[in-house]
Amino acid sequence: MAETRISDCPKCGRANVVGYRNDGKEIADGIGAGYGALVGGLVAGPLGVAAGLWLGKKAGSLLADSGDGSVEYKFKCPNPSCCNEWVRYFPKVK
């Protein structure tokens, strides 16, 4: 389930607009896993691919979790006459 936050639209004032987390963790996991599998395969063959895949995914997760302690949430106003999109940052919850 995606993490959500609530904010008011800065353009039309609609209250309780739901925003969704956009932290890029899935992308970082995929890039890390792909790079790890490539390097592992070149260095150690088939067993290196499996080990590199696992290590790369762990490295990608660590990189995605590091940062300034805030998480980006994207909002889109559901009001048909507004449709404003904005971003707010909230503190990261452990």
PyMOL commands that set and color helices and strands:
alter all, ss='L'
color gray80, all
select helices_A, chain A and resi 25-65
alter helices_A, ss='H'
color red, helices_A
select strands_A, chain A and resi 4-7+17-21+70-76+85-91
alter strands_A, ss='S'
color yellow, strands_A
deselect
rebuild
show_as cartoon
